Amino acid sequence: MRSYRELFRTPEYTPFFFSFAAQTAALTISGLALATLVYRATASPLLSAVSMFGPQLAQMLGATFFLSGADRLPPRVTLSGINSAFAVCTALLALPGLPLGAVFGIVFLQGLIASMGGGVSGGLLNEILTKDGYLLGRSVFNMASGLMQVTGFALGGALLTLLSPRVCLLLSAALYAITALVIRLGLTARPPRSAGRPSVAATWRTNALLWSSRPRRLTYLGLWVPNGLVVGCESLYVSYDSGSAGALFASAALGMFVGDLTLGRFVPPALRSRLDIPLRLLLATPYLFFALRPGMPWAAIAACVASIGFGASLVLQERLMELTPDELAGHAQGLRSAGMLTMQGLSAAVAGTLAQLTSPGTAMTLMAAASAAVTLTLAALAREGRRKVPEVQTAQG
């Protein structure tokens, strides 16, 4: 499958795609509104960053205990329920006078609820599309994520100049509710992919199985750590330049869109498989220039160019699916999503702490340097693993 026309003619792909796009728009608008609300109340870069990326901190906890449900629960009911719960939580965040502790409690609850979402969505996409259509379909989802973030952050920034953050949160809650309805009406009621009831024991067993393979382990680390550290840079946009935060987020999302479009549609598979390391280095390098405190539009250009590097996740997701049995596809994607989002939440907390101690520009530079160092280390470990395999084969021969 190499054309978008074929892709959108695939049954169920179109409603699934639009529900994902609406959910992403709701997430970006509500995240920017909540971060702005918290920053206005506290003037704290740390609390602002954690409020926006805090749900991710709960993702790994959810993956540790609940992820077996990604393959053992009916996908339509589960996804509709997740979006309905997010609508309720986002509406609660809009309540006036809500204590800061309650805000972060709701943010943490959102992370727990969302912990299965990536696995259920990834596994369902794997069912809807054929093997040869998975990467193109995944790239369109990533492009939609980038495009809806551009739209969501730009719209969110515009709305925040006209409306209060609480009204923006209520608009996001309504969008989540619409998403739940689209999923309910547009998708077929499918049975779970795996038999058995979701349990903590099943979650731990499958996590251990997925983690036991060195190639899968390095793939997971490549998906989680370098981009998570760069998201720590993004979490400081509000404190770096609160007046231009929406433009910075939109520029970063535009770069992500360009990277996913290019990788998914125009780069041949043989070349694509060799681009993950250069793209991960591109992801970090432009943020090193934030040590010079660039203003607009240079900061926006740097964010846009860096985010092209997020295309590396497409290469690594394709590799992960090649290394994973079909019956574990949902769990594998859920572990990918939960680990990635957890790393993003942790990185936001670390970046916010560094910004408190130094400055947002300095913190961005340090996080970017750490991302590049991790990418180079993982590349060295992968080369070492490839060298050992022929040595073992020769010894056995």
GUMAR-875902 format. One record per residue (C-alpha): x, y, z. Coordinates in pm, 1 decimal. Layout:
BEGIN
X:Y:Z
...
This chain:
BEGIN
0.0:0.0:0.0
174.6:315.4:-121.6
-104.5:568.9:-184.9
-317.1:778.2:47.8
-622.9:694.9:-163.8
-582.2:324.0:-88.9
-524.2:402.5:275.1
-842.1:603.7:326.3
-1045.8:347.7:132.9
-955.5:89.2:396.6
-1265.9:18.5:607.8
-1263.4:191.2:949.4
-937.4:377.4:887.9
-1108.0:711.9:813.6
-1321.0:737.3:1133.5
-1029.1:606.8:1338.1
-803.5:871.9:1184.8
-1048.1:1157.5:1249.3
-1106.3:1049.5:1607.8
-730.7:1049.0:1665.4
-696.1:1395.8:1508.7
-973.3:1539.0:1727.7
-823.2:1381.9:2039.0
-483.2:1534.9:1956.7
-637.9:1879.2:1907.9
-816.6:1850.2:2243.3
-493.7:1744.3:2412.7
-291.6:2036.1:2274.2
-550.2:2304.2:2349.7
-612.3:2175.7:2703.0
-238.8:2130.3:2772.3
-152.8:2485.8:2668.5
-450.7:2626.8:2860.7
-363.3:2438.3:3179.0
7.8:2529.4:3161.1
-86.1:2895.2:3113.3
-334.5:2881.2:3401.9
-76.1:2728.8:3637.4
202.9:2964.6:3527.9
-17.8:3270.4:3582.3
-104.6:3144.7:3930.3
245.0:3035.6:4041.1
504.9:3197.2:3806.4
686.2:2860.4:3830.0
846.4:2705.6:3517.6
855.3:2367.6:3696.6
485.5:2360.1:3787.9
386.9:2493.9:3447.1
588.7:2222.9:3268.2
462.5:1943.4:3493.6
99.3:2056.4:3460.5
125.2:2028.7:3081.9
320.2:1703.3:3066.1
220.0:1558.5:3402.3
-21.8:1293.1:3268.6
278.7:1128.5:3105.8
438.2:1074.1:3448.1
163.8:825.4:3534.9
196.2:634.6:3207.8
462.6:388.7:3320.3
273.3:315.3:3641.0
-29.3:230.3:3430.3
186.2:23.1:3195.0
324.4:-169.4:3492.4
-17.3:-273.9:3622.4
-284.9:-238.2:3351.7
-121.9:-276.8:3008.4
-234.9:-637.1:2953.3
-578.0:-485.1:2887.4
-446.7:-341.1:2559.4
-492.8:-682.0:2392.9
-753.6:-829.4:2630.0
-1026.6:-561.9:2614.8
-1259.0:-478.0:2320.6
-1093.9:-179.0:2146.3
-1402.6:27.2:2055.0
-1548.1:29.7:2406.4
-1207.1:94.1:2562.9
-1115.1:388.9:2338.8
-1459.3:544.4:2372.1
-1438.1:509.2:2750.2
-1091.8:666.5:2766.4
-1205.6:975.2:2573.5
-1521.8:1007.5:2782.9
-1312.6:998.0:3100.6
-1079.1:1264.1:2959.4
-1380.1:1484.4:2884.1
-1488.6:1462.7:3247.5
-1137.9:1521.4:3387.5
-1074.8:1821.7:3160.9
-1407.5:1975.8:3260.8
-1310.8:1932.5:3628.9
-981.6:2115.4:3565.5
-1184.7:2415.9:3451.4
-1354.8:2453.6:3790.6
-1272.7:2794.6:3944.6
-1087.6:2788.3:4275.2
-962.8:2432.2:4226.8
-663.5:2381.4:4461.0
-327.4:2315.3:4297.3
-306.8:1974.8:4464.8
-640.6:1876.4:4312.9
-520.3:1995.7:3970.7
-218.9:1765.9:3983.3
-430.4:1481.9:4122.9
-659.8:1503.0:3819.2
-357.3:1529.6:3588.4
-216.7:1210.9:3744.0
-552.4:1034.1:3704.2
-558.2:1130.8:3336.3
-221.2:963.3:3292.8
-344.3:640.4:3451.4
-655.5:638.9:3232.4
-449.5:705.1:2919.7
-191.0:435.4:2995.0
-375.9:177.6:2784.3
-476.7:417.0:2506.6
-156.5:393.4:2303.8
-159.5:13.2:2315.9
-525.4:-21.3:2220.8
-487.5:231.6:1935.4
-161.0:83.2:1807.6
-296.1:-270.9:1815.7
-619.5:-168.7:1643.7
-427.9:12.1:1368.8
-225.7:-306.5:1318.8
-555.8:-495.8:1272.4
-719.1:-244.0:1039.8
-419.5:-218.7:803.1
-224.9:-482.2:617.0
143.9:-529.7:694.9
254.2:-336.2:386.6
23.1:-48.6:478.6
120.9:-12.9:844.4
406.0:236.9:804.5
209.4:460.5:566.7
-91.1:449.4:797.5
124.1:519.1:1102.6
297.0:806.9:923.2
-41.9:964.2:844.4
-133.0:936.6:1213.3
196.0:1104.3:1305.7
139.6:1372.9:1042.7
-208.8:1429.4:1180.7
-54.9:1460.7:1525.0
185.7:1725.4:1395.7
-81.7:1907.8:1195.1
-334.8:1903.8:1478.2
-68.8:2024.5:1718.8
6.7:2311.6:1480.2
-365.2:2384.2:1463.5
-428.1:2315.8:1830.1
-143.2:2526.4:1965.7
-206.2:2808.4:1719.7
-578.8:2799.8:1794.4
-508.8:2758.1:2165.4
-275.1:3056.6:2164.3
-534.0:3265.0:1979.3
-814.0:3152.5:2210.8
-607.7:3241.3:2516.9
-586.9:3600.2:2392.8
-966.8:3613.0:2367.0
-1088.0:3372.2:2634.3
-978.8:3255.8:2975.9
-781.4:2930.3:3017.8
-1084.2:2777.2:3192.6
-1309.2:2837.1:2891.1
-1042.1:2677.7:2668.6
-1041.4:2374.5:2897.7
-1419.9:2342.3:2861.8
-1389.3:2359.9:2482.0
-1131.3:2078.4:2498.5
-1365.5:1871.9:2716.2
-1636.1:1906.2:2451.1
-1390.1:1794.8:2183.0
-1303.0:1483.2:2385.7
-1673.9:1401.8:2414.0
-1714.4:1434.4:2035.3
-1415.9:1202.8:1987.5
-1576.8:937.9:2208.3
-1893.7:959.6:1996.9
-1702.2:926.4:1665.7
-1528.3:613.1:1794.7
-1855.2:465.1:1915.7
-2037.7:524.1:1587.6
-1753.4:482.7:1337.1
-1570.6:167.1:1447.1
-1678.6:-194.5:1440.9
-1722.0:-380.0:1768.6
-1417.8:-608.3:1756.4
-1332.4:-881.6:2005.9
-1011.2:-859.1:2212.9
-695.3:-969.4:2030.8
-590.1:-1207.1:2310.4
-784.5:-1439.4:2535.8
-785.9:-1406.5:2911.4
-865.3:-1136.3:3161.8
-640.0:-832.5:3208.8
-424.6:-875.2:3517.2
-112.2:-739.3:3681.5
58.2:-1078.6:3643.5
-16.4:-1093.7:3269.1
110.7:-737.4:3229.4
439.0:-813.6:3404.8
483.8:-1139.9:3214.0
441.4:-976.5:2873.4
652.4:-674.3:2968.5
933.4:-909.9:3069.9
899.5:-1104.5:2743.4
913.5:-790.2:2530.6
1206.5:-651.6:2728.9
1404.6:-979.1:2714.8
1513.8:-927.2:2351.6
1820.5:-703.7:2314.6
1713.2:-562.1:1972.2
1367.9:-478.9:2109.3
1523.8:-331.2:2423.8
1747.7:-95.9:2225.4
1453.9:-5.5:2001.1
1243.5:85.8:2304.5
1522.5:297.4:2453.1
1566.1:474.5:2118.8
1194.0:551.5:2112.4
1178.5:668.1:2473.0
1488.7:858.0:2579.0
1624.8:1092.5:2306.8
1285.9:1235.0:2208.7
1172.1:1244.9:2571.4
1466.0:1468.4:2661.5
1381.9:1700.4:2370.8
1020.3:1718.6:2484.6
1173.1:1848.8:2808.9
1301.4:2139.5:2598.2
952.0:2193.9:2457.0
798.8:2192.8:2805.2
986.7:2519.3:2874.7
834.4:2717.4:2587.3
586.0:2890.2:2817.8
855.4:3001.1:3063.6
1106.5:3079.8:2783.6
865.9:3319.2:2608.9
509.5:3305.8:2740.9
383.2:3543.8:2474.8
514.9:3328.6:2189.9
464.8:2981.1:2341.7
179.1:2897.8:2103.7
393.2:2991.1:1802.7
685.4:2782.5:1931.8
463.8:2477.6:1985.5
307.1:2524.2:1641.9
651.4:2553.1:1478.3
768.1:2234.3:1647.7
454.1:2053.4:1537.1
505.3:2176.2:1179.4
855.6:2029.1:1177.9
717.0:1697.8:1301.9
461.5:1701.0:1020.9
730.7:1761.6:757.5
949.0:1481.5:895.5
667.1:1226.6:904.6
542.6:1320.7:557.2
890.9:1284.6:408.4
976.3:959.3:587.4
641.1:793.1:534.5
578.1:886.5:173.1
897.0:970.7:-13.1
1195.4:793.4:143.5
1260.7:437.8:13.8
1256.5:162.7:282.0
1626.0:74.5:231.2
1733.1:433.4:302.4
1471.3:491.2:571.0
1607.1:212.3:789.7
1945.0:391.4:809.3
1810.8:734.2:904.6
1705.0:681.4:1264.1
2037.4:792.3:1419.0
2088.5:1104.1:1199.9
1727.8:1205.7:1266.8
1764.4:1163.2:1643.0
2076.9:1380.8:1634.7
1886.6:1640.8:1430.8
1617.7:1632.5:1699.1
1860.6:1757.8:1962.8
2115.4:1976.4:1783.5
1910.4:2296.1:1715.7
1823.4:2326.4:2084.7
2193.0:2369.8:2166.0
2158.5:2719.3:2018.5
1914.2:2817.7:2291.4
2223.4:2881.0:2503.3
2241.8:3204.9:2300.5
1883.5:3300.1:2401.8
1746.8:3342.9:2045.8
1431.1:3546.8:2007.9
1151.4:3507.9:1756.9
1159.8:3405.6:1475.7
1494.2:3225.3:1523.9
1366.2:3024.7:1819.4
1067.4:2910.8:1613.7
1291.1:2811.8:1319.5
1516.5:2609.6:1550.0
1216.2:2431.7:1702.9
1076.1:2353.5:1357.1
1403.9:2212.0:1220.3
1464.6:2005.3:1533.6
1120.4:1846.2:1522.8
1182.5:1701.7:1177.3
1394.5:1455.5:1375.2
1084.0:1309.8:1539.8
1050.8:1115.4:1213.5
1300.4:872.0:1366.4
1014.0:728.1:1571.5
851.1:603.5:1247.8
1161.8:403.1:1161.0
1184.8:262.3:1511.4
812.3:177.8:1532.7
836.9:-14.1:1206.0
1137.5:-199.8:1348.2
947.8:-274.7:1669.7
657.7:-429.9:1478.8
901.0:-644.7:1279.2
1048.5:-773.5:1606.3
711.7:-841.4:1776.6
454.9:-1124.8:1728.9
114.6:-1005.8:1602.0
-70.8:-1124.4:1912.9
144.7:-892.7:2125.6
122.3:-590.6:1893.1
-111.8:-393.2:2118.2
90.1:-458.3:2431.7
415.6:-375.8:2251.6
273.7:-47.3:2122.1
129.5:29.1:2463.8
467.3:-22.7:2627.5
622.9:201.3:2361.6
364.8:473.4:2419.8
371.8:449.6:2799.8
750.7:453.5:2818.8
776.3:741.0:2572.9
517.5:952.2:2753.7
662.6:872.2:3094.5
1003.6:982.3:2974.6
849.8:1300.8:2840.3
686.8:1370.9:3176.6
1008.1:1301.2:3368.6
1204.0:1516.8:3126.1
955.3:1801.0:3172.4
1008.7:1778.9:3548.4
1388.4:1770.1:3512.3
1386.9:2055.1:3258.8
1161.0:2261.5:3482.3
1392.9:2203.8:3779.6
1697.8:2304.1:3575.9
1515.2:2616.1:3455.9
1434.6:2707.6:3815.5
1803.9:2678.0:3906.9
1945.5:2841.6:3592.4
1725.6:2973.7:3310.0
1490.7:2816.8:3052.0
1747.8:2867.9:2771.0
2026.0:2698.9:2968.1
1798.0:2411.3:3066.3
1701.6:2354.3:2700.7
2067.9:2339.2:2603.4
2150.4:2084.9:2874.9
1853.7:1861.7:2785.2
1949.2:1870.8:2415.8
2311.4:1778.4:2493.5
2189.2:1482.1:2701.9
1963.0:1368.0:2415.4
2249.1:1369.3:2164.4
2474.6:1181.1:2409.1
2210.6:909.7:2460.3
2162.4:868.8:2084.2
2536.4:820.7:2028.4
2556.2:571.9:2316.4
2264.7:363.9:2184.4
2420.1:366.3:1835.5
2745.7:230.4:1979.8
2559.2:-43.0:2171.1
2369.4:-144.2:1855.6
2694.9:-170.5:1657.1
2848.4:-380.9:1932.9
2546.8:-613.9:1927.6
2569.5:-655.9:1549.9
2939.5:-743.3:1579.8
2872.9:-1010.0:1842.5
2610.5:-1190.9:1635.8
2850.4:-1291.6:1352.0
3109.3:-1389.9:1613.7
2859.7:-1623.9:1783.5
2749.6:-1768.4:1450.6
3112.5:-1831.2:1349.0
3188.4:-1999.3:1678.9
2881.0:-2225.0:1642.0
2974.5:-2301.6:1283.0
